């Protein structure tokens, strides 16, 4: 009940009207389901009738076949999906069979009910909807279509069509978990568009199948038009919905009203991007992982517009270019990113083999440069499979020939990030200070209580880390821990977090930090910021990078009196030894190491893998965790107080 009260509290008057209208639609739909106009068969030119976007060509397939190992990788993944072997997040591999039951969760061993989507309570069934939604995105089915296009083996095309046909039969319009979230419908439409293009020429794409797919796609478009995410729900879900609506309208012109859906989707996508991407390229959700997700969703729409030789609105292209620029600067030279804010490994479009984090970022930067015709602060020459599929051969090769470029230090005043960077020879130190808003108002759903936290990489290896997200719908204490101040490299006072959560995706209090200074001198970079989440105590932090040494100074000011202060430094998995008097040394046994000294708090210890009150863990993805060391310094201090931490990097 308190969650509903908190949710209502953040809703402006206009949202009450919006939700009342949607509820009236829901009530009417339950009483009398909407009739979905049936499409009896293929239009002339199926699967690419006149007016459909050109996404995949024979030249693209030939270029991908020329990439060493691409065909074998596509065949291996295609075999796995055809056999029903799938794996999502940190869960074990599951077998869903050659003809999946699209409502069964094999991890939990339970079924989602086939009821009207509004009656599916995805929060209280004891199931994780992320798993069932992931398989429903049909990005694995895209892998089947790619395998057919590259090998010509009809087993893959038959399996792809069988999967989609089974899904459509088991998920009539408006019924079940797969209609519960508009974001999932949007991503599924994007997948279907690429699947149909990849299977062009296959005997499996019969006129009868086209009628079934187009009828369901039309129901998807109609649902997205009726139930858009707006107001406090207008986050990356809105972007995914409108991207799917645009792609579906542009790629399936046979659907009645497709052109209107396309125009409205592109326009609404531009409005959402302008509203959610700040002027410096930082996504207002303040979650690094969602930057790449939003970028891919937007680029899928740009690819469709390019495939029709239509102009790309500035409202779409400029924010996407901003995101790509920010991600390139934030990344280390090893193309690793700090896991700031929530991260669920979401892909807007999946057009290649499984990629590690550096390869995924290379693709995103190359695709952004190719489709948006922009020069980016970080450029990665080279050719990869997903860039060819998404951008076309000519644009992909243009991106491949770009001059390599690496960024320096930079400040992002709207998003509140400062990136401090120093290079010596082939080595690089990159530190990031987070001194901005908690997240996208009014809910800050994917933001963490991480004001003034600092992350650091050494020679492309993340060393001082943001421990990550851990879970969305799993055990509550891990969701709470991943978002807490305790889980970040910053200061807590009197045992308090900087903010109070209200459920899994909302905050009852939402303090912001301020980036107050950023200076670049010869051989020195300095950033400073403050917050007052612990009012009347104020926390100021300055981070200074000189060579391979990062010095962080924390000043605590306020009324006279003593306070319990704790300072935490979260480290990547590795070995730590030392003491408060001698300093602490961390290394990963291979490539990187640091030495840490803390002044101002003499009670110092290393915590790793503490389960009673979670501390000393890291999470590289949802439903994953492993022990990692956290250096905790604490004491009772009188204000004003100053803490100084020196972190010196060295080779492993």
N, C-alpha and C positions, 0 to 999 in steps of 0.2 A: 504493500500500500504506500509505503514511504517513497518507493521508486516512482509511482504514478504521480504523487504529489510533487516530487522534484522535477519530473518531466513536464508537468503542467506549468510549473513555476517559470521555466525558461521559454515558454511559448508566447510570442507576441499576439496581440488581438487578431491580426490577419491570419495567423496560423489556426486559431480556433475556427474561423470561418472555413478555411481550406479543409481542415480535418472533418468538420461537420458535413461539408459537401461530399468528401470521399466516403464517409460513413453512410450517407444516404445512397450512394452508388453501390456500396457493399450490400446493404440491406435489400436493395432492389435486385441485385445480382444473385443473392442467395435464393430469393423467392422465385426468380425467373432468370436462369443463366442466359447471358448474352448469346445470341445466335452468331456463330462464326461463318461468314460467307465461304462456302466451299469452292475450291478451285479444282475443276474436274480433271485437268490434264495440263500438259506443257504448252506454253505459248511458242509460236514459231521462233526457232533459234535456241530453245532450251539446251543447255543450262545457262546460256547467256543471250537472252533475247535482246532486241533493239532497246537501247536506253539503259542497259545494265552496266555497272562499272567493270572495267577490265582490271582484274587483280593478278591473274596468273597466266603466263604465256609459255609456249614451248621453249623459247629462248631462256627463260628463267630455269626451267627444268634442266636444260642442257648445261647451264652454268653451274647449277648445284651438283649435277653428276660429276663435273670436273673437279670438285673439291675432294681431295683424298679422304676416304673413309666415310663420306656422306651417305652413300648408298647402303653400305653395311650397317651404319648406325640407324638409318631409317628402317631397314628391314628388321633389325633387332628390336626396336621399340614397337614396330608394327606387330611383330609376332607376340610380344608380351601383351599388348592391348587386345589382339584378336583372341588370345587364350584367356582373357579376363583377369590378367595380373596387373593390379594398380597399387600405387603407394602414394599417400599424401601426408605432408607434414612429418611429424615424428612418429606417426603410427606405423605398425608393421605392415608389410605387404599383405594385401587382401586379394582373395580370389572371388570375382563376381561372375565368372562363367562367360561363355561366348554370347549368351543372351541375358544381359543383366536384369535383375529386379531393381528398378530404379528407385524403389522406396525402402530398400533393405540396407541397413547399416551393418556390415559384417564385423566391424570392430566391436560394436556394442552388442551385436546379436539381436537387434530389435528392428521393427519396421516403423516407418513414419506413416501416419494415418492418411487415407485418401479421402479428405474432406475439403470443403471450400478453403481456399488459402487463408482467409481471414481467421479461420478457426484453428489453424495450426499454431500451437504455442511452442515456438522454437526455443524459448528460454527455460521451460520448466519440465521438459520430458526426461531429463537426465541423459540426453543425447547431445552430441556435438554437431550442430547443423553444418559446420564448416566442411565436414567430410562429405556429406551427401550433396551439398552444394558444389563442391569441387568436382565430383564426378559428373554432375549435371551441367557443368560448363562446356562439356564436349570438346575440351582441348585435347583429350586423348584420342577422340575420334578424328581430329585433325591429323594426328600422327598416322592413323590408318590411311587417310587420303593422301598424305605425303608419300607414304610407302608405296602406294599404288602408282602415283605419278612418276616415281623414280625407278620402279622395278617393272611395272606392267603386270604384276602378279594380281590376278583378279580376286584372290582370297581377301586381299586388303580392302578392295572396293566393296565386295560383297559384305564384309564385316562392318564397314562404315555405314552402309545403307541399312543393314540389319539393326545396328545400334540405334540409329535415328528413328527408324520405323518402330522399334520396340518402345523407345522413349515416348513418341507421339501417342501410341496406343495406350500406354500406361498413365499418361499425364494429359487427360482432356483439359481443354481451356479452363483455367481458374481453379483446378483441383490439385491439392497436395502441396508438399514442401517446395517443389520446384517452381511454384508460382508465388511463393511467399515473399521473395525479395526481388524488386525490380532490377537490381544490379545483376542478378543471375540471369534474368531474361536478356538483358543487354549483352552480356558476354556471350551467351549462347547464340544470339543472332550473329555476332561477329564470327564465331566459330563456324556456324552454318554457311555464312557467305564464303569463307575461304575453303571449306570442305567441298562445296558445290563447284567452285572454280578449279580446285585441284583434281576433282574427279571428272572434269569435262573430257568427254570422249569415251568414258567407261560405259559398257553395256548395262551396268547396274543402275544408272540414272534413267530409269524408265519414265514414260509419261505418267504412269499411275503413281509412282513414288513422288514425282514432282508435285502432283496435286495434293498429296498428303503433307509434304513438307511446306509448301506455300500456304496451305490452309492454316497450319499451326503457326508459321511465321507471321501470318496476318493477325492471328489471335495475340501473339506476342506484342506486335506493334500497337494493337488496339489497347491492350492492357497497360502498356507503358504510357500511352496517351491519356488514359483515364486516371492512373494512379502515380503521378510524378512525385518524386521526393522534393519537397520544398521547405523553406523556412529552416527550422532547427535540424531537419533531416537532409538539408542541402549540403552534402559533403561529397566524397568520392563516389558515393552511390548515385548521386545525381549525374555526375560526369559519365559513369558507366551506362546509366540508363539512356542518356541522350546520345552517347556514342553508338550504342546498339541500335537505337531508333534511326539514326542517320545512316549507318551502314546497311541495316535491313531495308530501308527505303531506297537507297541507291543501288543495291545489288539485286533486289527482287521487285522490279517495276511492274510485274504482272499482278501484284497484290493490289486490290482496290484501295485507293488513297495513298499509295506508296510515295508518290512525289510530295504530297503534303507532309507526310511523316518525315521524309528526308529533309525538306526545307525547315520544318519546325525543329527537328533534331539538331541540325547544324547550327541554327540560330541559338537554340537553348544551350547547346554545348559551349558556344562562344560566350554567352552570358555567364555561365557557370565558371568557366575558366577565368574570366576577368574578375569575377567576384572572389574566387578561391585562391588564385595565384597572385601573390603580392608583387609589387613593382620591381623587386630585386630578384624575382624568380623563385622565391621560397613558397612552397605550398602552405597555405595558412593552417593546415591540419598539423603542421610541425612534426610530421612523422616521415623520416627519410625514406623508408620502404615504399610509402605510398606515392612518392614523387615519380619513381619509375613506373609504377602501375598506371598512374594518371597519364604519364607521357605516352605509354604504349596504347592506351585507349584512344587518345587524341590522334596519334599517328595512324591508327587504323582508319579513321575517318579521312585524314589527309590523303592516305593511299587511294581511297575510293574516289575522292575529288580529283586527284591527279589522273586516275584511270578513266575519268570522263572528260578530261581536259577542262575542268571547271576551276575557277579561282578559289583559293583558300582564304577565307575571311581573316583579316588581321586579328580579330578577337580570338581566333583559334590559334593562328600561327605564333603570334607574339608570346603568349603565356607558355606555350610548349617550348619555344626556344629558350625562354627564361628558365624553365625547369631544367632543361638539358645543360644550360650554362652553369647553374648552381650545382648540379650533381657532379659535373666535371671538376669544379673547383673544390668541392667538399671531399672528393675522393683522394686517396693517397696515390702516389705514382705506381703502386701495385694494383690500383683500381679496386681497393677495398673502401668500404663506407662504414662510418660508425652507425650503430643500430639505434639511433635516437628516435624516441616515440615508438608507436606500434608498428609491427611488421607481420604480415601474414603470407608473404611469398607470392602475392597475387600477380598474375600475368594478364595483361590486356589482350594479348594475342600470342599464341604459342606456335611458332613456325620453324622449329629447329630441334636439334638434339638437346638433351639435358645439358644445361650450362652452369658452370660455377659462377660466383658473384662477379669476378673480373670479366669473364666472357659476356655475361648478361649486360654489364655496363658498357662494354665495347659496342655491342649490338645497338644499344639504346642511343649512344652518342653518334654512331655512324648513321643510323636510320634518321635521327633528327637532322643531322647535317644534310643528308641526301634529300629528304622530303620537304624540309623547310627552307632549303637554299640559304643557310646561314653559316657563318664562321663561328666556331665555339672556342671558349678559353682552353678547353682540352680537346684535342683531336687525335683519333686513333686510326692511322692508315691500316688498310687491309680489307679482306673480303671474308664474309661469313655467310652461312646459309640463310638465317632468318632475315638478314638485310636484303639479300637477293629476292626472297619471296615477297617481302613487304614493299620494297621500293622499286623493284624492276632492275634489269641488268644495267642499263645505262646509268641510272642514278647510283646504284650500288658501286659500280666501278669508279664513278666520279668521287664518291666518298672514300673509296679505297686508295685513291691517288692523292688524297689530301696531305699536306705537310703536317708532320707530327708537331704537336704543340702541347706544352705543359704549363699550367697556371702557376702564379705566385700566390702570395698572401692576399687576402681580400676580406672586406667586411660587407655584410648584408644587413643594412640598418633596419629594414622593414621586418625581416624575419628574425633579426636579433642574433645572427650567427657571426662569429669572427673566426676566420681560418688563418692560422699562423703557420708559416712554412719556411723551412731553411734547407738548403741543399749544399752538400759538400761532396764533390766528385760524383759518384753514382748513388750516394746515400741521400736520404730525405727524412726530415722530421716534419710531421704535420700534426698540429694541435687544433682542436675545435672547441670554442667556448660557446655555450648555449645561453644567450642573454636576451631572449625574446618572449613572446606570448606563450602561454601553455598550449594553445591550440586554437582551432576554429570555433569562434563563439557561435551560439551560446552554450554548447555542450562540451567543447574541447574533447570530443570522444576518443580520439587517438593520441592525444597528448599525454605526457607524463609529468609528474611533479619533480622536474629535473632542473630547476632554475639555477643558472651559473655552473652547471656541471661541465666538466672538461674531459675530452677524449684525446688520445694521442696514438699515432702510429710511428713506428720506427722502421725505416727502409721497407715500406710496404706491408708491414705486419702490425695489425691492431694490438696495442699493448695496454694502454689505459682505455678501458672499454665501457660502453653502456651495455649492461648485461643482457638486454633484450626484452622480449615480450612474454615468453613462457607459454601462455595460454590465453584463449578468449573465453571459451565456455567450459573449461575444465575446472579443477579444484579452485575455489574462490581465493584461497590464501596465496596461490601462485599468481593469479591475476592481480591481486592487490599488491603483492611484492614487486612484480615487474614494473608497476606504475609508481611505486613509492619513492620518496626522497632517499630512503635508506639504500635503495638499489642503484643510486647514482653517485658519481664522484663529486660531492659537494658537502655542505655543512648542514647538520641538524642542530637545533637548539631546544633544550629541555625536553628531548624525546619526541618532539612534534614533527610531523611531516609538513611540507610547504602548502599542501592542499588536502581537502577532504573529498574522497570519492563518493559518488552516489550511484551505486550499481556498477556494472562492468564497462559502460561506455558513456559515462557522464561524471561531472565533478560538481560537488555542492559549492565549493569555493574555487576560484580560478585566478590566483595572483599572477602577475606578469613580472618579468625582469626587464631591465633597460640596458641597452648597449650604449655606454656613455663616452667611450673613447676608443680610437683605433689609430695607431701611428706606425709608420714605416720609416725607420732610420737605416743608415748604413749598417748592415749586419745585425739589426735588432727589429723585432716586431712586438708591439704591445697592444693588448686589448683590455678594456675595463668595463665593468658593469655593476649593477646593484639590483637588489629587490628588498621589499619590506613585507614578505610573507610572514615573518615572525614579529611583526610590529607589537610593541614599540621598538624592538631591536631591528637594526638595519644591517644588512650584509652587503659589503662591497668586496669585489674580487678583481684582481688584476693578474693577467697572465702575460708573461714576458718570455720570448724565445730568442736566445742568442746562441748561434751555432747549434750544438746538440744538447743544450741545457734549457729546460723549461722551468721557470720559477713562477709559482702561483702564490700570491699574497692575499690573505683573507683578513679583512678588517670588520670587526663587529662593534657597533656603536649603539648607544641608547641610554636610558636612565641608569643611574648608578645601581649596582647590585651584581650579584653573582648568578651565573647560569651554567647548566650542564651543556657542554659543547662536545659534539662528535664530528670528526672529519674522516671521510672514507675515500679510499682510492681503490677502485675495482680494477683488477688486473686480469688479463687473459690467462687461460690455463697454462701453468708453468711452475717452475720451482722457485721458492722464495726462502731466503735465509738472512739472518741479521738480528739487529736489536735497535731499540730507540737510540742508544748511545752511539752505536757504530754505523747506523743506517741500514737500509734494507736493499737487498739485491734480488732482482727477478730476471730469469731468462727462460727461454723456451727450449734450450738445449740445441738450438740450430742456428737461427738467423738473427735473433734480436735479444737485447737485454737492456735493463735500466737499473740505476741506483737511485734510491729515494731517501731523502732526509727531511724530517719534519721538525720545525721549531715552534714552541708555544704550547705543546701538549706532550707530556712525557709518558703518559700511559698509552703504549702502542702495542698492538698485537696483530697477528695474521689470523684471519678466520677463513676456513674453507669447508664447504659442504655442511654447514650447520642447518639441520632440519627443524629443530624445535621452534626457532624464530628465524625464518629463512634468511640466510646471508651466506655469501661465498659461493654463488652459483652464476653460471652464464647460460644463455639460451640462444643458440644460433638459428632457431626457427620455432614455429609453433609446436607445442607438445614435445619439445626437446629441452633437456637441461643436463649440465655436467658441473662438477665441482670446479671452482676456480678461486684463486686467493683474493681476499679483500684485506687491505691494510686499514685498520681502524685505529685512530688516535682520539683520545678523549680526556676530559678533565673538567673540573669546575673552575671557571675563570670569572674575573671581575671585568666589567666593561669600563673603558674601551679595551679591546683585546686585538692582538695581531697574531696570525698564524702564517708561517712561511714554509712552503714545500718546494724543495729543489729536486728535479727529476733529470738525471743525466743519462743520456742514451749511449749505448755502445754496441758493438757487434756481438753476436752470439758466440 
